[in-house]
Amino acid sequence: MGELITGKAATYVEEIYMNTEKRYEIICITREVEKVVSESGIKDGLVLVNPMHITASCYVNDLEYGLHHDIMQWLEKVAPFHGVEGRSGEEYHHHRTGEDNGDAHLKRQLLGQQVTMPVRDGRLHLGTWEQIHYAEFDGQRPKRILIKVVGVI
């Protein structure tokens, strides 16, 4: 049987900032998101986590560093840094603009843009091993992550 949650509707928005040490990096941001959810005062609802950049991704998975490595290896196989796989070094057409991050745009598409997670009793309502991650594919410069909590207080 379901549960009816009532209260005053509210929205809370905060941005956090990221500047990775490496061009490619995965960072667990669950604690940062939990902090924003707690500060929001929202007891029941949803939280949206959006990287606000077209060369980064937010996703949910296990916090296990071997898995981080495996994800990056898989992404590099599908969208390698130096060009389209299997075409003897053909560069991405995006590089004709003067950019060198065609692979970063594709990696973001593969891993996804953003996540929406449930909030219950004023906290993230995560599955047993679920953690929120920020994946960077064109790093070493300041970027922002939007965290928007909507629900009832």
Residue frames as a rotation matrix with the C-alpha (Angstrom) as fourth column:
MET 1
0.582 0.813 0.000 0.00
0.813 -0.582 0.000 0.00
0.000 0.000 -1.000 0.00
GLY 2
-0.088 -0.597 0.797 1.25
0.584 -0.679 -0.444 3.49
0.807 0.426 0.408 -0.86
GLU 3
-0.140 -0.053 -0.989 1.91
0.919 -0.378 -0.110 6.37
-0.368 -0.924 0.102 1.46
LEU 4
0.532 0.374 0.759 0.43
0.629 -0.776 -0.058 9.86
0.567 0.508 -0.648 0.97
ILE 5
-0.378 -0.696 -0.610 2.89
0.897 -0.439 -0.054 12.63
-0.230 -0.568 0.790 1.88
THR 6
0.577 0.591 0.564 1.43
0.678 -0.731 0.072 16.10
0.455 0.341 -0.823 2.28
GLY 7
0.044 -0.536 -0.843 2.96
0.754 -0.536 0.380 19.46
-0.656 -0.652 0.381 3.09
LYS 8
0.694 0.126 -0.709 3.89
-0.197 -0.913 -0.356 22.77
-0.692 0.387 -0.609 1.57
ALA 9
0.761 -0.406 0.506 5.56
0.647 0.415 -0.639 22.51
0.050 0.814 0.578 -1.84
ALA 10
0.672 -0.619 -0.406 9.09
-0.316 -0.737 0.598 23.85
-0.669 -0.273 -0.691 -2.04
THR 11
0.812 -0.552 0.188 12.12
0.423 0.335 -0.842 24.02
0.402 0.763 0.506 -4.32
TYR 12
0.709 -0.681 -0.184 15.75
-0.183 -0.430 0.884 24.48
-0.681 -0.593 -0.430 -3.26
VAL 13
0.884 -0.430 0.183 18.63
0.296 0.211 -0.932 25.07
0.362 0.878 0.314 -5.67
GLU 14
0.612 -0.785 -0.091 22.36
-0.351 -0.373 0.859 25.09
-0.709 -0.494 -0.504 -5.03
GLU 15
0.834 -0.454 -0.315 25.42
-0.206 0.273 -0.940 24.76
0.513 0.848 0.134 -7.22
ILE 16
0.649 -0.747 0.146 28.64
0.045 0.229 0.972 23.05
-0.759 -0.625 0.182 -6.26
TYR 17
0.687 -0.477 -0.549 31.90
-0.727 -0.428 -0.537 23.49
0.021 0.767 -0.641 -8.14
MET 18
0.749 -0.437 0.498 34.36
0.317 0.896 0.310 20.97
-0.582 -0.074 0.810 -9.46
ASN 19
0.600 -0.655 -0.459 37.87
-0.793 -0.415 -0.445 21.36
0.101 0.632 -0.769 -10.85
THR 20
0.972 -0.165 0.168 39.40
0.131 0.972 0.197 17.95
-0.196 -0.170 0.966 -11.47
GLU 21
0.246 -0.965 -0.087 43.13
-0.398 -0.183 0.899 17.34
-0.884 -0.187 -0.429 -11.39
LYS 22
-0.685 -0.458 0.567 42.93
0.229 0.604 0.764 15.12
-0.692 0.653 -0.309 -14.49
ARG 23
-0.781 0.405 -0.475 41.27
-0.617 -0.382 0.688 15.40
0.097 0.830 0.549 -17.88
TYR 24
0.009 0.756 -0.655 39.30
-0.265 0.633 0.727 12.20
0.964 0.167 0.206 -17.16
GLU 25
-0.944 -0.309 0.115 38.12
-0.182 0.198 -0.963 11.51
0.275 -0.930 -0.243 -13.63
ILE 26
0.073 0.956 -0.284 35.23
0.193 0.266 0.945 10.01
0.978 -0.123 -0.165 -11.70
ILE 27
-0.902 -0.311 0.300 34.39
-0.183 -0.354 -0.917 11.47
0.392 -0.882 0.262 -8.30
CYS 28
-0.280 0.812 -0.512 31.74
0.861 0.448 0.240 10.30
0.425 -0.373 -0.825 -5.84
ILE 29
-0.804 0.048 0.593 29.58
-0.143 -0.983 -0.115 13.32
0.578 -0.177 0.797 -4.91
THR 30
-0.035 0.852 -0.523 26.96
0.562 0.449 0.694 11.56
0.826 -0.270 -0.494 -2.78
ARG 31
-0.257 -0.101 -0.961 28.01
0.950 -0.209 -0.232 13.38
-0.177 -0.973 0.150 0.43
GLU 32
-0.976 -0.128 -0.175 27.81
0.093 -0.976 0.197 16.77
-0.196 0.177 0.965 -1.27
VAL 33
-0.536 0.844 -0.008 24.33
-0.123 -0.068 0.990 15.97
0.835 0.532 0.140 -2.63
GLU 34
-0.018 0.504 -0.863 23.21
0.840 0.476 0.261 14.66
0.543 -0.720 -0.432 0.79
LYS 35
-0.661 -0.311 -0.683 24.38
0.667 -0.661 -0.344 17.92
-0.344 -0.683 0.644 2.37
VAL 36
-0.938 0.345 0.020 22.32
-0.276 -0.783 0.558 19.99
0.208 0.518 0.830 -0.08
VAL 37
-0.224 0.891 -0.395 19.26
0.222 0.441 0.870 17.79
0.949 0.107 -0.296 0.45
SER 38
-0.167 0.094 -0.982 19.61
0.975 0.165 -0.150 18.20
0.148 -0.982 -0.119 4.22
GLU 39
-0.861 -0.241 -0.448 20.01
0.331 -0.934 -0.134 21.99
-0.386 -0.264 0.884 3.94
SER 40
-0.804 0.556 0.210 16.94
0.020 -0.328 0.944 22.21
0.594 0.764 0.253 1.68
GLY 41
-0.744 0.556 0.370 14.51
-0.534 -0.162 -0.830 21.30
-0.402 -0.815 0.417 4.46
ILE 42
0.003 0.743 -0.670 12.55
-0.923 0.260 0.285 19.20
0.386 0.617 0.686 1.97
LYS 43
-0.191 0.011 0.981 11.25
-0.745 0.650 -0.152 16.05
-0.639 -0.760 -0.116 3.62
ASP 44
-0.034 0.254 0.967 9.86
0.402 0.889 -0.219 14.16
-0.915 0.381 -0.133 0.63
GLY 45
0.706 0.287 -0.647 10.49
-0.420 -0.566 -0.710 14.66
-0.570 0.773 -0.279 -3.07
LEU 46
0.764 -0.472 0.439 13.20
0.645 0.559 -0.521 14.40
0.000 0.681 0.732 -5.69
VAL 47
0.357 -0.719 -0.596 16.71
-0.180 -0.679 0.711 15.73
-0.916 -0.147 -0.372 -6.21
LEU 48
0.959 -0.123 0.256 18.07
0.271 0.127 -0.954 16.49
0.084 0.984 0.155 -9.66
VAL 49
0.295 -0.931 -0.215 21.86
0.050 -0.209 0.977 16.43
-0.954 -0.298 -0.015 -10.12
ASN 50
0.898 0.095 0.430 23.00
0.435 -0.036 -0.900 17.98
-0.070 0.995 -0.074 -13.41
PRO 51
0.085 -0.986 -0.145 26.63
0.883 0.008 0.468 18.62
-0.461 -0.168 0.872 -14.39
MET 52
0.736 0.323 -0.595 25.74
0.128 -0.929 -0.347 21.75
-0.665 0.179 -0.725 -16.45
HIS 53
-0.117 -0.797 -0.593 28.52
-0.768 -0.306 0.563 20.95
-0.630 0.521 -0.576 -18.93
ILE 54
0.745 0.517 -0.422 28.35
-0.660 0.474 -0.583 18.99
-0.101 0.713 0.694 -22.17
THR 55
0.102 -0.759 -0.643 31.58
-0.440 0.546 -0.713 17.09
0.892 0.356 -0.279 -21.47
ALA 56
-0.875 -0.298 0.381 30.65
-0.467 0.314 -0.827 15.74
0.127 -0.902 -0.413 -18.03
SER 57
-0.131 0.823 -0.552 28.11
-0.133 0.538 0.833 13.30
0.982 0.183 0.039 -16.66
CYS 58
-0.489 0.081 0.869 26.35
-0.865 0.087 -0.495 12.47
-0.115 -0.993 0.028 -13.42
TYR 59
-0.011 0.445 -0.895 25.35
-0.442 0.801 0.404 8.85
0.897 0.400 0.188 -12.92
VAL 60
0.364 0.206 0.908 24.47
-0.920 0.231 0.317 6.33
-0.144 -0.951 0.273 -10.19
ASN 61
0.466 -0.236 -0.853 26.45
-0.161 0.925 -0.344 3.17
0.870 0.297 0.394 -9.52
ASP 62
0.817 -0.255 -0.517 28.55
0.568 0.503 0.652 1.39
0.094 -0.826 0.555 -6.91
LEU 63
0.712 -0.681 0.175 31.44
-0.694 -0.719 0.024 3.28
0.110 -0.139 -0.984 -5.30
GLU 64
0.651 -0.554 0.518 34.13
0.282 0.811 0.513 0.83
-0.704 -0.188 0.685 -6.27
TYR 65
0.263 -0.614 -0.744 37.35
-0.575 -0.719 0.390 2.11
-0.775 0.325 -0.542 -7.83
GLY 66
-0.702 -0.422 0.574 37.88
0.150 0.701 0.698 -0.95
-0.696 0.576 -0.429 -10.01
LEU 67
0.149 0.856 0.494 34.48
0.881 0.112 -0.460 -0.20
-0.450 0.504 -0.738 -11.54
HIS 68
0.646 -0.006 -0.764 35.55
-0.143 -0.983 -0.113 3.43
-0.750 0.182 -0.636 -12.11
HIS 69
-0.429 -0.889 -0.161 38.56
-0.454 0.058 0.889 2.10
-0.781 0.454 -0.429 -14.03
ASP 70
-0.591 0.255 0.766 36.39
0.587 0.786 0.192 -0.33
-0.553 0.563 -0.614 -16.00
ILE 71
0.547 0.830 -0.110 33.90
0.570 -0.465 -0.677 2.40
-0.613 0.308 -0.728 -16.93
MET 72
0.403 -0.463 -0.789 36.68
-0.512 -0.829 0.224 4.68
-0.758 0.314 -0.572 -18.19
GLN 73
-0.686 -0.671 0.281 38.26
-0.183 0.533 0.826 1.82
-0.704 0.516 -0.488 -20.18
TRP 74
-0.194 0.726 0.660 34.90
0.811 0.497 -0.309 0.95
-0.552 0.475 -0.685 -21.76
LEU 75
0.726 0.485 -0.488 34.25
0.206 -0.830 -0.518 4.59
-0.656 0.275 -0.703 -22.67
GLU 76
-0.016 -0.830 -0.557 37.74
-0.608 -0.435 0.665 4.94
-0.794 0.349 -0.498 -24.17
LYS 77
-0.692 -0.188 0.697 37.15
0.295 0.807 0.512 1.84
-0.659 0.560 -0.503 -26.28
VAL 78
0.156 0.880 0.448 33.86
0.899 0.061 -0.434 3.17
-0.410 0.471 -0.781 -27.65
ALA 79
0.936 0.145 0.321 34.93
0.264 -0.893 -0.365 6.84
0.234 0.426 -0.874 -27.98
PRO 80
0.255 -0.929 -0.267 38.73
0.958 0.207 0.197 7.01
-0.128 -0.306 0.943 -28.01
PHE 81
0.322 -0.210 -0.923 40.54
0.268 -0.915 0.302 10.30
-0.908 -0.344 -0.238 -27.46
HIS 82
-0.528 -0.770 -0.358 42.44
-0.121 -0.349 0.929 10.23
-0.841 0.534 0.091 -30.74
GLY 83
-0.598 0.331 -0.730 39.61
-0.801 -0.270 0.534 9.60
-0.020 0.904 0.427 -33.16
VAL 84
0.447 0.893 -0.048 37.04
-0.891 0.440 -0.111 7.20
-0.078 0.092 0.993 -34.44
GLU 85
-0.155 -0.507 0.848 37.97
-0.484 0.787 0.383 3.62
-0.861 -0.351 -0.367 -33.63
GLY 86
0.061 0.125 0.990 38.66
0.496 0.857 -0.139 1.40
-0.866 0.500 -0.009 -36.62
ARG 87
0.907 0.283 0.312 39.17
0.409 -0.415 -0.813 4.20
-0.100 0.865 -0.492 -39.12
SER 88
0.170 -0.976 0.132 42.97
0.956 0.131 -0.264 4.49
0.241 0.172 0.955 -39.06
GLY 89
-0.555 -0.539 -0.634 43.21
0.772 -0.618 -0.151 7.57
-0.310 -0.573 0.759 -36.92
GLU 90
-0.277 0.517 0.810 40.37
0.542 -0.612 0.576 9.61
0.794 0.598 -0.111 -38.45
GLU 91
-0.988 -0.107 -0.113 39.78
0.155 -0.596 -0.788 12.61
0.016 -0.796 0.605 -36.23
TYR 92
-0.167 0.963 -0.211 36.37
0.832 0.023 -0.554 13.63
-0.528 -0.269 -0.805 -34.95
HIS 93
-0.061 0.233 0.971 34.64
0.795 -0.577 0.188 16.18
0.604 0.783 -0.150 -37.16
HIS 94
0.885 0.388 -0.257 34.11
0.457 -0.618 0.640 18.26
0.089 -0.684 -0.724 -34.00
HIS 95
0.183 -0.910 -0.371 37.89
0.687 -0.151 0.710 18.83
-0.703 -0.385 0.598 -33.96
ARG 96
-0.223 -0.199 0.954 37.53
0.913 -0.385 0.133 20.90
0.341 0.901 0.268 -37.14
THR 97
0.771 0.550 0.321 36.17
0.374 -0.799 0.471 23.66
0.515 -0.243 -0.822 -34.87
GLY 98
0.014 -0.843 0.538 39.57
-0.421 -0.493 -0.761 23.88
0.907 -0.216 -0.361 -33.17
GLU 99
0.476 0.225 0.850 38.46
-0.877 0.197 0.439 21.82
-0.069 -0.954 0.292 -30.16
ASP 100
-0.504 -0.651 -0.568 40.14
-0.630 0.727 -0.274 18.57
0.591 0.220 -0.776 -29.10
ASN 101
-0.788 0.220 0.575 37.32
-0.480 0.366 -0.797 17.12
-0.386 -0.904 -0.183 -27.00
GLY 102
-0.235 0.716 -0.657 35.10
-0.825 0.210 0.524 15.26
0.514 0.665 0.542 -29.48
ASP 103
-0.508 -0.023 -0.861 35.52
0.198 0.970 -0.143 12.10
0.838 -0.244 -0.488 -27.41
ALA 104
-0.987 0.099 -0.128 34.36
0.103 -0.224 -0.969 13.92
-0.125 -0.969 0.211 -24.26
HIS 105
-0.437 0.876 -0.205 31.02
-0.893 -0.450 -0.017 14.82
-0.107 0.176 0.979 -25.86
LEU 106
-0.030 0.400 -0.916 30.48
-0.526 0.773 0.355 11.19
0.850 0.493 0.187 -26.92
LYS 107
-0.753 -0.307 -0.582 31.51
0.295 0.634 -0.715 9.77
0.588 -0.710 -0.387 -23.53
ARG 108
-0.863 0.494 0.109 28.95
-0.397 -0.528 -0.750 12.03
-0.313 -0.691 0.652 -21.85
GLN 109
-0.103 0.859 -0.502 26.25
-0.950 0.066 0.307 10.71
0.296 0.508 0.809 -24.20
LEU 110
-0.223 -0.060 -0.973 27.16
-0.132 0.991 -0.031 7.13
0.966 0.122 -0.229 -23.31
LEU 111
-0.825 -0.188 -0.533 27.16
0.464 0.313 -0.829 7.61
0.322 -0.931 -0.171 -19.54
GLY 112
0.191 0.979 -0.071 24.19
0.918 -0.152 0.366 9.95
0.348 -0.135 -0.928 -19.44
GLN 113
-0.097 -0.161 0.982 23.61
0.148 -0.978 -0.146 13.55
0.984 0.131 0.119 -18.54
GLN 114
-0.485 0.071 0.872 21.98
-0.749 -0.549 -0.371 13.78
0.452 -0.833 0.319 -15.13
VAL 115
-0.701 0.307 -0.643 20.30
0.463 0.882 -0.084 11.81
0.542 -0.357 -0.761 -12.37
THR 116
-0.120 0.722 0.681 17.09
-0.736 -0.526 0.427 12.24
0.667 -0.450 0.594 -10.44
MET 117
-0.714 -0.212 -0.667 16.94
0.245 0.817 -0.521 10.49
0.656 -0.536 -0.532 -7.08
PRO 118
0.365 0.927 -0.086 14.24
0.367 -0.059 0.928 10.15
0.856 -0.370 -0.362 -4.43
VAL 119
-0.737 -0.424 0.526 14.25
-0.312 -0.477 -0.822 12.08
0.599 -0.770 0.220 -1.15
ARG 120
0.326 0.813 -0.483 12.52
0.218 0.432 0.875 10.54
0.920 -0.391 -0.036 1.87
ASP 121
0.779 0.052 -0.624 12.48
0.626 -0.031 0.779 11.76
0.021 -0.998 -0.057 5.47
GLY 122
0.908 -0.361 -0.213 14.80
-0.325 -0.927 0.189 14.62
-0.266 -0.103 -0.959 4.48
ARG 123
-0.081 -0.963 0.258 17.54
-0.431 0.267 0.862 12.32
-0.899 -0.041 -0.436 3.13
LEU 124
-0.338 -0.116 -0.934 18.57
-0.919 0.256 0.301 10.69
0.204 0.960 -0.193 -0.12
HIS 125
0.445 0.518 0.730 16.68
-0.581 0.788 -0.205 7.42
-0.682 -0.333 0.651 -0.49
LEU 126
-0.092 -0.651 -0.753 19.38
-0.985 0.173 -0.029 5.27
0.149 0.739 -0.657 -2.09
GLY 127
0.842 0.237 -0.485 19.53
-0.250 0.968 0.040 1.57
0.479 0.087 0.874 -2.82
THR 128
0.903 -0.420 -0.096 22.04
0.323 0.512 0.796 -0.56
-0.285 -0.750 0.597 -0.94
TRP 129
0.007 -0.992 0.126 25.07
0.826 0.077 0.558 0.21
-0.564 0.100 0.820 -3.11
GLU 130
0.504 0.264 0.822 23.86
0.781 -0.546 -0.303 3.28
0.368 0.795 -0.482 -4.98
GLN 131
-0.056 -0.539 -0.841 26.15
0.587 -0.699 0.409 6.32
-0.808 -0.471 0.355 -4.98
ILE 132
0.936 0.349 0.048 26.02
0.262 -0.597 -0.758 9.47
-0.236 0.722 -0.650 -7.11
HIS 133
-0.013 -0.993 0.120 29.10
0.744 0.070 0.665 10.09
-0.668 0.098 0.737 -9.25
TYR 134
0.743 0.033 -0.668 30.43
-0.356 -0.826 -0.437 12.98
-0.566 0.563 -0.602 -11.31
ALA 135
0.278 -0.646 0.712 32.35
0.757 0.603 0.252 11.86
-0.592 0.469 0.656 -14.39
GLU 136
0.518 -0.233 -0.823 34.62
-0.370 -0.929 0.031 14.37
-0.772 0.288 -0.567 -16.08
PHE 137
0.527 -0.286 0.800 35.87
0.716 0.657 -0.236 13.91
-0.458 0.697 0.551 -19.65
ASP 138
0.213 -0.482 0.850 37.44
0.627 -0.600 -0.498 17.32
0.750 0.639 0.174 -20.36
GLY 139
0.773 0.241 -0.587 38.65
0.633 -0.231 0.739 18.47
0.043 -0.943 -0.331 -16.96
GLN 140
-0.256 -0.903 -0.346 41.31
0.957 -0.286 0.038 20.55
-0.133 -0.322 0.937 -15.30
ARG 141
-0.844 0.087 0.529 39.12
0.030 -0.977 0.210 23.65
0.535 0.193 0.822 -15.36
PRO 142
-0.848 0.518 0.115 36.29
-0.231 -0.165 -0.959 24.95
-0.478 -0.839 0.260 -13.16
LYS 143
-0.644 0.739 -0.200 32.85
-0.007 0.256 0.967 23.43
0.765 0.624 -0.159 -13.73
ARG 144
-0.655 0.493 0.573 29.58
-0.749 -0.319 -0.581 23.55
-0.104 -0.809 0.578 -11.84
ILE 145
-0.809 0.477 -0.343 27.00
0.388 0.872 0.298 20.99
0.441 0.109 -0.891 -10.83
LEU 146
-0.419 0.771 0.479 23.37
-0.727 -0.601 0.332 22.01
0.544 -0.209 0.813 -10.30
ILE 147
-0.862 0.288 -0.418 21.55
0.459 0.795 -0.397 20.33
0.218 -0.534 -0.817 -7.42
LYS 148
-0.579 0.760 0.296 17.81
-0.663 -0.650 0.371 21.03
0.475 0.018 0.880 -7.35
VAL 149
-0.931 0.319 -0.178 15.58
0.361 0.732 -0.578 19.56
-0.055 -0.602 -0.796 -4.65
VAL 150
-0.535 0.835 0.126 11.80
-0.651 -0.503 0.569 19.65
0.538 0.222 0.813 -5.14
GLY 151
-0.524 0.422 -0.740 9.12
0.514 0.849 0.120 18.29
0.679 -0.317 -0.662 -2.87
VAL 152
0.554 0.774 0.307 7.29
0.091 -0.423 0.902 19.05
0.828 -0.472 -0.304 0.35
ILE 153
-0.605 -0.734 0.309 8.56
-0.189 -0.244 -0.951 20.52
0.773 -0.634 0.009 3.60
